[in-house]
Amino acid sequence: MTQSDSSFTPESRAPSGPAAQAAGRCGFVALVGRPNVGKSTLGNALIGAKLSIVSRKAQTTRHRIHGVLTQGADQFVFVDTPGFQTRHGGAMNRMMNRVVTQALAEVDVVVHVVEAGKWSAGDAAVVPLLPRHCPVILAVNKVDALKDKNALFAYVARLTQQFPYAAVVPLSALRGVQLDVLLREIAQYLPAGEHLFEADAFTDRPVRFLVSELIREKIFRLVGDELPYGCTVVIEQWEENDAGARIAACVVIERDSHRPILLGAGGQHMKRIATEARQDIVRLLDKAVHLDIYIKVRKGWSGRDATLRELGYD
């Protein structure tokens, strides 16, 4: 796995070393849409690796994450963004919406992801944000779950009246249906240029970030219905050699009352979170892993901009 600096933008295309290619196309592609339409699932499926965590919680993706796919002369740099938040305010949601709008201003192609047959106020709120300076492709996800396939034509017709999409691709990110079609549509709009990453790279995020996200995913999946959004994970210790890795992670929560929710009866929740996270981390690092997870209360952390920046939020 190869990591690179996370400050790449379309304006900073000056690679050097083995990542540079003599000819080809390379561009930034934003995946945008309301929460829970499958953006992270789509991004993971496209790059062929688990980069963005997935759950049915609306605030699962909180960061702008670059996922890299190199196919021959073409290099796609996918930008998985948080779902645009319209229902709640607060520093966390303002931060996530800022990430979305910044990504839309900086990319070469936008993929607007919607859920087949469904349209909500959250979907409608994304449309005014779609840029006019670059092509926007409509990705109609979860077509495998649509009972009446004939209704898809009318659904797409309504959406294409709202925005001049460059292309429309019905697909299923979960089943891998028509992902090749989406890639072909995106590729024709990538600008000519040298590759920014080596051919085997799949992200510009450091491994510690990926590990913290894997732990947070297990928390959301196991206690997401009980635990409010005020939960994040910080890697506090990392020791690694050829034989294995020893990792200490801290789960930061906002209230003392959240601690028993995370622990569960007899600590069973936390044991399961640690076990499942460790299994994913072993697959990521391809070596033995010893994982310790602690809980720390930091009241009101998600409501303060300074604390969000301190904890690594963009």
TIMAR-745089 format. One record per atom (N, C-alpha, C): x, y, z; residue in one letter. Coordinates in steps of 0.05 Angstrom, whole numbers, padded with zeros to 5 digits, always signed. Example, Ala and Ser with C-alpha at 12.3 -4.5 7.8 and 13.67 -1.06 7.14 Angstrom:
! residues 2
+00264-00114+00156A+00246-00090+00156A+00264-00066+00156A+00257-00045+00142S+00273-00021+00143S+00258+00001+00157S
! end
This chain:
! residues 314
+00017-00024+00000M+00000+00000+00000M+00018+00025+00000M+00009+00045-00014T+00024+00070-00017T+00008+00093-00006T+00019+00110+00010Q+00006+00134+00019Q+00020+00158+00008Q+00005+00179+00004S+00017+00204-00005S+00005+00227+00011S+00016+00251+00008D+00005+00274+00022D-00024+00279+00014D-00040+00287+00034S-00069+00290+00029S-00077+00317+00018S-00057+00334+00011S-00063+00361+00003S-00066+00364-00027S-00068+00342-00042F-00071+00344-00071F-00097+00357-00078F-00096+00375-00097T-00120+00387-00110T-00114+00388-00139T-00135+00393-00155P-00131+00395-00184P-00111+00417-00192P-00108+00437-00174E-00089+00459-00180E-00061+00452-00173E-00056+00429-00160S-00028+00423-00151S-00017+00399-00164S-00021+00397-00190R-00013+00373-00205R+00016+00376-00214R+00034+00371-00196A+00063+00372-00203A+00077+00348-00191A+00069+00324-00199P+00082+00300-00187P+00110+00296-00197P+00125+00281-00181S+00151+00274-00190S+00157+00245-00180S+00178+00233-00190G+00184+00206-00182G+00168+00185-00196G+00166+00161-00185P+00154+00138-00199P+00124+00141-00204P+00111+00160-00189A+00082+00164-00194A+00076+00176-00221A+00095+00192-00231A+00090+00206-00256A+00089+00186-00280A+00070+00191-00298Q+00068+00174-00322Q+00072+00192-00346Q+00082+00179-00368A+00089+00194-00392A+00064+00204-00406A+00043+00189-00405A+00018+00197-00419A-00005+00185-00405A-00029+00197-00409G-00053+00186-00398G-00071+00207-00387G-00091+00199-00372R-00110+00217-00360R-00111+00213-00330R-00116+00235-00316C-00117+00234-00287C-00135+00257-00277C-00154+00250-00260G-00172+00271-00250G-00185+00264-00224G-00196+00285-00211F-00210+00282-00186F-00240+00279-00191F-00252+00260-00178V-00280+00253-00183V-00295+00253-00156V-00313+00272-00152A-00328+00273-00126A-00353+00256-00127A-00357+00241-00106L-00382+00225-00102L-00399+00241-00082L-00421+00251-00091V-00438+00268-00073V-00467+00258-00073V-00481+00266-00053G-00509+00258-00050G-00518+00261-00022G-00543+00257-00017R-00553+00259+00011R-00542+00235+00026R-00545+00235+00053P-00536+00212+00069P-00551+00186+00061P-00536+00164+00063N-00548+00137+00060N-00557+00130+00031N-00546+00142+00011V-00552+00133-00016V-00532+00113-00026V-00510+00108-00011G-00491+00088-00019G-00465+00099-00031G-00458+00124-00024K-00434+00136-00035K-00409+00121-00027K-00406+00115-00001S-00383+00101+00008S-00381+00072-00003S-00404+00059-00004T-00405+00032-00016T-00396+00033-00045T-00405+00053-00059L-00397+00057-00087L-00367+00062-00090L-00357+00080-00073G-00328+00086-00074G-00311+00062-00068G-00319+00047-00048N-00304+00022-00041N-00305+00002-00064N-00328+00000-00076A-00331-00020-00098A-00314-00011-00123A-00313+00015-00128L-00298+00024-00151L-00268+00020-00148L-00257+00025-00124I-00228+00022-00121I-00220-00006-00113I-00240-00023-00106G-00234-00050-00099G-00221-00054-00072G-00226-00035-00054A-00214-00038-00027A-00233-00023-00007A-00232-00032+00018K-00249-00019+00038K-00234+00006+00048K-00243+00029+00038L-00230+00054+00046L-00249+00070+00063L-00274+00074+00055S-00293+00089+00070S-00310+00069+00086S-00316+00076+00111I-00332+00058+00127I-00362+00061+00119I-00377+00040+00125V-00405+00039+00116V-00423+00031+00139V-00444+00047+00143S-00466+00039+00161S-00490+00055+00153S-00513+00049+00165R-00537+00063+00158R-00540+00090+00174R-00521+00096+00191K-00522+00122+00205K-00515+00145+00186K-00530+00167+00190A-00527+00189+00171A-00500+00203+00172A-00486+00202+00194Q-00460+00216+00196Q-00437+00196+00195Q-00440+00174+00180T-00418+00155+00180T-00393+00167+00167T-00395+00177+00143T-00372+00190+00130T-00371+00219+00140T-00348+00226+00152R-00345+00254+00163R-00323+00269+00150R-00306+00255+00135H-00282+00267+00123H-00283+00265+00092H-00268+00282+00080R-00263+00279+00051R-00241+00258+00048R-00247+00236+00034I-00228+00214+00032I-00222+00209+00003I-00197+00209-00004H-00188+00203-00032H-00183+00174-00035H-00197+00162-00055G-00191+00134-00062G-00181+00133-00091G-00160+00118-00096V-00146+00119-00121V-00150+00092-00136V-00157+00095-00162L-00159+00072-00180L-00144+00078-00205L-00125+00060-00212T-00109+00064-00236T-00116+00041-00255T-00126+00048-00279Q-00132+00028-00300Q-00117+00036-00325Q-00095+00022-00330G-00079+00029-00353G-00069+00057-00352G-00077+00073-00373A-00068+00101-00375A-00085+00120-00359A-00107+00110-00347D-00126+00127-00333D-00123+00124-00303D-00122+00146-00289Q-00121+00145-00259Q-00144+00162-00249Q-00162+00149-00234F-00185+00162-00221F-00179+00167-00192F-00182+00192-00183V-00179+00199-00155V-00207+00206-00144V-00220+00186-00132F-00247+00189-00122F-00247+00204-00096F-00265+00223-00093V-00267+00238-00068V-00294+00231-00056V-00293+00214-00035D-00318+00207-00021D-00323+00229+00000D-00347+00241-00002T-00354+00263+00015T-00376+00255+00035T-00378+00270+00057P-00401+00265+00075P-00427+00271+00060P-00448+00259+00069G-00475+00266+00059G-00482+00294+00067G-00493+00310+00048F-00500+00337+00055F-00522+00338+00076F-00516+00353+00098Q-00534+00353+00121Q-00554+00376+00119Q-00579+00369+00122T-00600+00390+00121T-00618+00390+00146T-00617+00368+00161R-00636+00365+00183R-00626+00376+00210R-00599+00378+00213H-00588+00386+00239H-00566+00407+00234H-00563+00425+00254G-00542+00444+00253G-00518+00435+00270G-00503+00454+00281G-00480+00447+00297G-00454+00447+00282G-00432+00448+00298A-00405+00450+00286A-00399+00426+00268A-00406+00402+00277M-00400+00378+00261M-00413+00379+00234M-00439+00385+00233N-00453+00386+00207N-00443+00409+00190N-00437+00432+00202R-00426+00454+00186R-00399+00446+00174R-00383+00431+00189M-00357+00422+00179M-00361+00403+00156M-00380+00384+00159M-00385+00364+00137M-00396+00378+00112M-00414+00397+00115N-00424+00411+00092N-00402+00427+00078N-00384+00438+00094R-00362+00453+00082R-00344+00435+00066R-00339+00410+00075V-00324+00391+00061V-00336+00385+00034V-00363+00382+00033V-00377+00376+00008V-00374+00399-00012V-00380+00424-00003T-00379+00446-00021T-00350+00451-00031T-00330+00447-00014Q-00302+00451-00023Q-00295+00430-00044Q-00304+00405-00040A-00298+00384-00059A-00310+00390-00086A-00335+00400-00086L-00348+00405-00111L-00334+00427-00127L-00321+00445-00113A-00307+00467-00127A-00280+00459-00138A-00270+00436-00130E-00242+00429-00136E-00239+00405-00155E-00260+00392-00162V-00257+00367-00177V-00261+00371-00207V-00255+00350-00222D-00258+00350-00251D-00284+00338-00261D-00295+00319-00245V-00320+00306-00251V-00335+00301-00225V-00362+00304-00227V-00379+00298-00203V-00397+00275-00210V-00400+00257-00191V-00419+00235-00193V-00440+00240-00172V-00464+00247-00180H-00487+00252-00162H-00501+00225-00157H-00499+00215-00133V-00510+00188-00127V-00537+00192-00114V-00557+00178-00126V-00584+00177-00115V-00593+00148-00112V-00614+00144-00096E-00625+00117-00092E-00649+00113-00111E-00648+00092-00127A-00668+00087-00147A-00696+00088-00135A-00713+00104-00148G-00741+00106-00140G-00747+00124-00117G-00726+00135-00104K-00730+00152-00080K-00720+00180-00085K-00734+00199-00075W-00726+00227-00077W-00737+00242-00053W-00720+00255-00038S-00728+00269-00013S-00718+00297-00013S-00725+00312+00008A-00715+00339+00011A-00685+00340+00012A-00673+00319+00023G-00644+00317+00024G-00632+00315-00004G-00644+00299-00022D-00635+00298-00049D-00638+00325-00063D-00661+00338-00059A-00666+00363-00072A-00646+00385-00063A-00637+00383-00038A-00618+00403-00028A-00591+00401-00041A-00584+00377-00052V-00558+00373-00065V-00558+00386-00093V-00580+00387-00107V-00581+00396-00135V-00570+00424-00138V-00578+00444-00121P-00566+00471-00125P-00536+00472-00121P-00525+00452-00107L-00496+00452-00102L-00480+00441-00126L-00493+00427-00144L-00479+00414-00166L-00467+00435-00184L-00441+00431-00191P-00427+00452-00206P-00434+00453-00235P-00430+00476-00247R-00434+00479-00276R-00407+00480-00291R-00385+00481-00276H-00359+00483-00289H-00347+00456-00298H-00360+00434-00290C-00350+00407-00297C-00374+00389-00302C-00369+00366-00316P-00391+00348-00321P-00401+00334-00295P-00427+00330-00294V-00440+00317-00271V-00454+00292-00282V-00447+00269-00271I-00459+00243-00279I-00478+00234-00258I-00502+00227-00266L-00522+00217-00247L-00519+00186-00244L-00512+00177-00220A-00510+00149-00214A-00535+00140-00198A-00552+00125-00210V-00577+00115-00197V-00570+00088-00184V-00566+00090-00158N-00556+00066-00143N-00580+00049-00133N-00573+00025-00126K-00592+00005-00114K-00615-00003-00133K-00608-00004-00159V-00629-00012-00178V-00637-00041-00174V-00620-00057-00161D-00627-00085-00155D-00649-00087-00135D-00653-00066-00119A-00675-00066-00099A-00701-00054-00109A-00701-00044-00133L-00725-00032-00144L-00744-00053-00155L-00767-00055-00144K-00786-00076-00151K-00797-00072-00180K-00805-00047-00186D-00816-00041-00212D-00795-00028-00229D-00781-00044-00245K-00760-00033-00262K-00770-00013-00283K-00795-00016-00291N-00806+00002-00311N-00808+00031-00300N-00811+00033-00273A-00813+00059-00261A-00787+00075-00262A-00765+00061-00268L-00739+00074-00269L-00738+00095-00291L-00751+00090-00313F-00750+00109-00335F-00763+00136-00328F-00786+00134-00315A-00800+00159-00307A-00784+00173-00285A-00772+00158-00267Y-00756+00169-00246Y-00733+00185-00257Y-00718+00172-00276V-00695+00186-00288V-00704+00210-00304V-00727+00208-00317A-00736+00231-00333A-00742+00255-00316A-00753+00251-00292R-00758+00273-00273R-00732+00286-00264R-00712+00269-00259L-00687+00280-00248L-00672+00295-00270L-00672+00285-00294T-00657+00299-00315T-00670+00325-00324T-00695+00330-00316Q-00708+00356-00320Q-00698+00377-00301Q-00687+00367-00278Q-00678+00386-00257Q-00649+00395-00261Q-00633+00379-00276F-00605+00386-00279F-00595+00373-00305F-00577+00387-00319P-00566+00377-00345P-00543+00357-00341P-00550+00333-00332Y-00529+00313-00327Y-00515+00305-00353Y-00489+00300-00351A-00474+00292-00375A-00480+00263-00383A-00488+00247-00363A-00495+00219-00368A-00511+00209-00345A-00526+00187-00350V-00541+00174-00328V-00534+00144-00329V-00526+00134-00305V-00517+00105-00303V-00533+00092-00281V-00552+00074-00287P-00565+00058-00266P-00544+00037-00257P-00543+00032-00231L-00523+00012-00222L-00530+00002-00194L-00515-00018-00186S-00517-00028-00158S-00488-00030-00148S-00481-00012-00129A-00454-00013-00118A-00450-00038-00102A-00471-00047-00088L-00468-00071-00071L-00464-00096-00088L-00477-00098-00110R-00475-00121-00128R-00454-00119-00149R-00442-00095-00152G-00422-00091-00173G-00434-00089-00201G-00459-00081-00203V-00472-00080-00229V-00467-00053-00243V-00457-00054-00267Q-00453-00030-00284Q-00431-00011-00274Q-00414-00020-00256L-00392-00003-00247L-00373+00003-00270L-00369-00017-00288D-00352-00013-00311D-00363+00009-00330D-00389+00010-00332V-00402+00031-00348V-00397+00058-00336V-00400+00060-00310L-00395+00086-00296L-00366+00095-00301L-00348+00076-00298L-00319+00084-00302L-00314+00093-00330L-00326+00081-00350R-00322+00090-00377R-00334+00118-00381R-00356+00123-00369E-00368+00150-00372E-00350+00171-00359E-00340+00165-00335I-00322+00183-00321I-00296+00188-00337I-00285+00166-00347A-00258+00167-00360A-00258+00187-00383A-00279+00189-00398Q-00279+00206-00422Q-00277+00236-00414Q-00283+00242-00388Y-00281+00270-00379Y-00256+00276-00362Y-00240+00256-00358L-00215+00261-00343L-00196+00278-00360L-00183+00298-00348P-00164+00314-00364P-00139+00298-00369P-00126+00303-00392A-00101+00291-00398A-00080+00301-00379A-00063+00283-00370G-00042+00291-00351G-00029+00268-00338G-00007+00274-00324E+00008+00253-00310E-00007+00243-00285E-00001+00219-00278H-00014+00207-00254H-00002+00220-00229H-00019+00223-00209L-00010+00235-00183L-00001+00214-00164L-00008+00189-00168F-00002+00167-00149F+00010+00144-00164F+00025+00127-00149E+00036+00103-00161E+00012+00084-00167E+00017+00066-00185A-00004+00049-00196A-00017+00031-00175A-00003+00024-00153D-00014+00007-00133D-00026+00022-00109D-00026+00048-00110A-00037+00064-00088A-00068+00062-00089A-00080+00061-00065F-00110+00062-00065F-00120+00085-00048F-00103+00100-00034T-00112+00123-00019T-00089+00141-00012T-00095+00166-00005D-00075+00184+00005D-00076+00187+00036D-00095+00173+00048R-00098+00174+00077R-00078+00156+00091R-00067+00164+00114P-00048+00147+00128P-00063+00123+00140P-00048+00102+00145V-00059+00077+00155V-00072+00082+00183V-00062+00099+00199R-00074+00105+00225R-00103+00115+00222R-00107+00132+00202F-00134+00142+00197F-00152+00119+00190F-00143+00101+00172L-00160+00079+00164L-00167+00061+00188L-00148+00057+00206V-00153+00040+00229V-00173+00053+00248V-00171+00079+00252S-00190+00093+00269S-00218+00092+00257S-00220+00093+00231E-00246+00092+00218E-00258+00064+00220E-00241+00043+00218L-00251+00016+00221L-00263+00011+00249L-00250+00022+00269I-00261+00020+00296I-00287+00035+00299I-00288+00059+00287R-00313+00075+00289R-00336+00061+00274R-00330+00047+00252E-00351+00033+00238E-00363+00011+00256E-00346-00003+00270K-00357-00025+00288K-00374-00013+00310K-00367+00010+00320I-00383+00024+00340I-00410+00031+00329I-00410+00043+00305F-00435+00051+00293F-00453+00027+00287F-00441+00006+00278R-00457-00018+00271R-00469-00032+00295R-00453-00032+00317L-00462-00048+00340L-00480-00031+00359L-00474-00006+00364V-00489+00010+00383V-00499+00036+00371V-00500+00037+00344G-00508+00061+00331G-00536+00071+00337G-00554+00053+00343D-00582+00061+00349D-00584+00073+00377D-00565+00066+00394E-00566+00076+00422E-00547+00099+00427E-00524+00099+00413L-00504+00120+00417L-00508+00143+00399L-00510+00168+00411P-00512+00192+00394P-00487+00196+00377P-00488+00217+00360Y-00467+00221+00341Y-00440+00230+00354Y-00441+00239+00379G-00417+00250+00392G-00397+00228+00399G-00386+00215+00380C-00367+00193+00384C-00346+00194+00362C-00320+00193+00370T-00299+00192+00350T-00277+00174+00361T-00257+00167+00344V-00236+00149+00352V-00209+00163+00346V-00191+00162+00365V-00164+00173+00362V-00143+00151+00368V-00124+00148+00350I-00102+00129+00355I-00082+00142+00372I-00077+00131+00396E-00059+00143+00415E-00031+00130+00416E-00030+00105+00408Q-00004+00091+00408Q-00003+00072+00384Q+00021+00071+00371W+00024+00053+00348W+00053+00043+00348W+00056+00018+00353E+00082+00005+00351E+00081-00018+00331E+00098-00018+00311E+00096-00037+00290E+00123-00047+00281E+00125-00073+00276N+00149-00084+00264N+00141-00106+00245N+00159-00122+00234D+00152-00142+00215D+00134-00163+00226D+00137-00168+00252A+00121-00190+00265A+00092-00182+00270A+00087-00156+00275G+00060-00148+00282G+00058-00120+00290G+00035-00112+00300A+00029-00084+00308A+00015-00084+00335A+00022-00065+00352R+00008-00061+00377R-00004-00033+00376R-00030-00032+00378I-00045-00007+00374I-00062-00001+00398I-00061+00024+00407A-00079+00033+00429A-00097+00055+00417A-00123+00052+00419A-00142+00071+00408A-00160+00082+00431A-00167+00107+00428C-00185+00119+00448C-00211+00127+00434C-00233+00118+00446V-00259+00126+00436V-00268+00150+00453V-00271+00173+00439V-00278+00198+00452V-00308+00201+00451V-00321+00204+00474I-00350+00208+00476I-00356+00234+00490I-00381+00243+00489E-00388+00269+00499E-00400+00269+00527E-00411+00246+00535R-00425+00245+00561R-00417+00219+00576R-00418+00221+00603D-00413+00198+00620D-00434+00176+00615D-00458+00185+00608S-00479+00165+00603S-00475+00148+00578S-00456+00157+00561H-00450+00141+00536H-00432+00118+00542H-00417+00119+00565R-00398+00098+00571R-00411+00071+00574R-00432+00068+00590P-00444+00041+00593P-00456+00031+00567P-00465+00049+00549I-00475+00040+00523I-00453+00027+00507I-00429+00039+00507L-00407+00028+00492L-00397+00002+00505L-00396+00001+00531L-00386-00023+00544L-00405-00046+00542L-00431-00041+00545G-00450-00063+00545G-00449-00079+00571G-00467-00097+00574A-00467-00114+00598A-00442-00131+00600A-00428-00128+00622G-00403-00143+00626G-00381-00136+00605G-00384-00112+00593G-00364-00104+00573G-00366-00118+00547G-00389-00132+00542Q-00391-00148+00517Q-00391-00132+00492Q-00403-00108+00492H-00403-00091+00468H-00375-00084+00460H-00359-00074+00480M-00332-00066+00474M-00315-00089+00465M-00319-00112+00477K-00303-00136+00468K-00309-00143+00439K-00335-00141+00432R-00342-00148+00404R-00331-00127+00385R-00333-00101+00392I-00322-00080+00376I-00293-00084+00371I-00278-00090+00393A-00249-00094+00390A-00242-00118+00373A-00257-00140+00377T-00252-00165+00362T-00257-00161+00332T-00280-00149+00325E-00286-00146+00297E-00268-00125+00284E-00261-00104+00298A-00243-00084+00287A-00215-00096+00283A-00206-00112+00303R-00179-00124+00300R-00178-00142+00275R-00199-00157+00270Q-00200-00174+00247Q-00196-00158+00221Q-00210-00135+00219D-00207-00118+00195D-00179-00106+00193D-00168-00099+00216I-00141-00086+00217I-00120-00107+00208I-00123-00132+00217V-00105-00153+00208V-00105-00156+00178V-00129-00155+00166R-00131-00157+00137R-00118-00132+00124R-00121-00109+00136L-00110-00085+00125L-00079-00085+00126L-00068-00093+00149L-00039-00092+00153L-00025-00118+00144L-00040-00139+00141D-00030-00165+00134D-00009-00174+00154D-00015-00171+00179K+00003-00181+00201K-00013-00183+00227K-00001-00195+00247A-00015-00198+00273A-00019-00171+00286A-00041-00168+00300V-00048-00142+00313V-00057-00146+00341V-00046-00131+00360H-00056-00129+00387H-00070-00102+00390H-00095-00102+00396L-00111-00077+00397L-00122-00073+00424L-00116-00050+00436D-00129-00041+00461D-00146-00017+00456D-00170-00016+00467I-00188+00006+00463I-00197+00017+00490I-00194+00043+00493Y-00202+00057+00517Y-00224+00077+00511Y-00238+00086+00532I-00259+00105+00529I-00252+00130+00545I-00256+00154+00533K-00251+00179+00546K-00274+00198+00541K-00283+00211+00562V-00305+00230+00560V-00294+00258+00556V-00303+00271+00535R-00295+00299+00529R-00320+00314+00522R-00331+00327+00542K-00358+00338+00539K-00360+00359+00518K-00380+00356+00500G-00386+00377+00480G-00365+00379+00458G-00349+00358+00453W-00327+00361+00434W-00337+00366+00406W-00360+00353+00398S-00370+00356+00370S-00382+00383+00364S-00386+00399+00385G-00399+00425+00381G-00379+00448+00380G-00353+00442+00381R-00333+00463+00381R-00314+00460+00357R-00312+00481+00342D-00295+00480+00318D-00266+00474+00324D-00255+00487+00346A-00228+00483+00353A-00222+00454+00361A-00241+00442+00375T-00237+00414+00384T-00239+00395+00359T-00257+00401+00341L-00259+00385+00317L-00232+00385+00301L-00220+00409+00299R-00194+00411+00285R-00173+00395+00300R-00173+00397+00326E-00153+00383+00343E-00155+00353+00340E-00180+00343+00336L-00184+00315+00334L-00182+00305+00304L-00173+00323+00287G-00167+00314+00260G-00188+00318+00239G-00209+00333+00246Y-00230+00338+00226Y-00223+00362+00209Y-00230+00360+00183D-00222+00380+00163D-00236+00406+00168D
! end
